């Protein structure tokens, strides 16, 4: 799979948008400004805390350069634009993680999880982690962000078998891995 990024990008943001480091597209002051949701900010901070993280991209919806993953919602084919692509250095190689922080109460969770699993099935060799991220309460009562990594073979297989939100919830509980640990 090829993904050609342009030399520069532009998109809407508020004048007071937060500044971030390590984005693939930096402004003259060495930062990147964007309006991120709380979950996106949290997941990005956890991903960048990994010492192997070298860069990231805010994948803005429906731009000519956006990274798009098709998924099924009922009979319709829709487009998922995963929010974050984080580049990590593993040894002498760079790998890109595709992370989609996603609220489990939204009715497209199963379709998006399966779309990411299908994408991983066909293109996973060119990527690191691929999947949905949820905020979940763990045994201690604390909330943590967990990734359902569809680039892991058993998780991908099990994701492709689900058909209901409750099954996805159980899969997250069984196979979700904490981000940032």
Residue pairs with C-beta under 8 A, 6 or more apart in sequence:
1 123
1 126
3 67
4 65
5 24
5 57
5 65
6 64
6 65
8 25
9 25
9 60
9 63
9 65
11 60
11 63
13 33
13 34
13 35
14 35
17 33
17 34
17 35
18 33
18 34
18 35
18 36
18 41
19 29
19 31
19 32
19 33
20 31
20 32
20 33
20 34
20 36
20 44
20 56
21 30
21 31
21 32
21 48
22 48
22 53
22 54
22 55
22 56
23 31
23 32
23 34
23 55
23 56
23 57
23 58
24 55
24 56
24 57
24 87
25 32
25 57
26 32
27 33
32 58
34 58
36 44
36 58
37 101
39 101
39 103
39 133
39 135
39 145
40 58
40 83
40 84
40 101
42 101
42 135
42 145
43 83
43 84
43 99
43 101
43 133
43 145
43 179
44 56
44 84
44 86
46 145
46 179
46 180
47 53
47 56
47 84
47 86
47 97
47 99
47 179
47 180
48 56
48 86
49 180
50 88
50 180
52 88
52 89
52 90
53 86
53 87
53 88
54 87
54 88
54 89
54 94
55 86
55 87
56 84
56 85
56 86
56 87
57 67
57 84
57 85
57 87
58 83
58 84
59 66
59 67
59 81
59 82
59 83
59 84
59 85
60 66
60 81
61 81
62 79
62 81
66 81
67 81
67 82
67 85
67 98
68 79
68 80
68 81
69 79
69 80
69 81
69 82
69 98
69 115
69 116
69 119
70 77
70 78
70 79
70 80
70 115
70 119
71 77
71 78
71 79
71 80
71 108
71 111
71 112
71 114
71 115
71 116
71 118
72 78
72 111
72 114
72 115
73 108
73 111
78 108
78 111
80 100
80 112
80 115
80 116
82 98
82 99
82 100
82 116
83 99
83 100
83 101
84 97
84 98
84 99
84 100
84 101
85 96
85 97
85 98
85 99
86 96
86 97
86 99
87 94
87 95
87 96
87 97
88 94
88 95
88 96
88 97
88 128
90 128
95 127
95 128
96 126
96 127
96 128
97 127
97 128
97 129
97 130
98 116
98 119
98 127
98 129
98 130
98 131
99 129
99 131
99 133
99 147
99 179
100 112
100 116
100 131
100 132
100 133
101 132
101 133
101 134
101 145
102 109
102 112
102 132
102 133
102 134
103 134
104 134
104 165
104 168
104 169
104 172
107 165
109 132
109 165
109 168
110 162
110 163
110 164
110 165
110 167
110 168
112 132
113 131
113 132
113 148
113 150
113 159
113 162
113 168
113 171
114 159
114 160
114 162
116 130
116 131
116 132
116 150
116 159
117 150
117 155
117 156
117 159
117 160
118 160
119 130
119 150
120 127
120 130
120 131
120 150
120 151
120 156
121 156
121 160
124 130
124 150
124 151
124 156
127 151
128 151
129 147
129 149
129 151
130 149
130 150
130 151
131 147
131 148
131 149
131 150
131 151
131 155
132 147
132 148
133 145
133 146
133 147
133 148
133 179
134 145
134 146
134 148
134 172
134 176
135 143
135 144
135 145
135 146
136 143
136 144
136 145
136 146
136 172
136 173
136 176
137 143
138 144
138 178
144 178
144 179
145 178
145 179
145 180
146 172
146 176
146 177
146 178
146 179
147 176
147 177
147 178
147 179
148 155
148 159
148 168
148 171
148 172
148 175
148 176
149 155
149 175
149 177
150 156
150 159
152 175
154 175
155 171
155 175
158 171
158 175
159 168
159 171
161 167
162 168
162 171
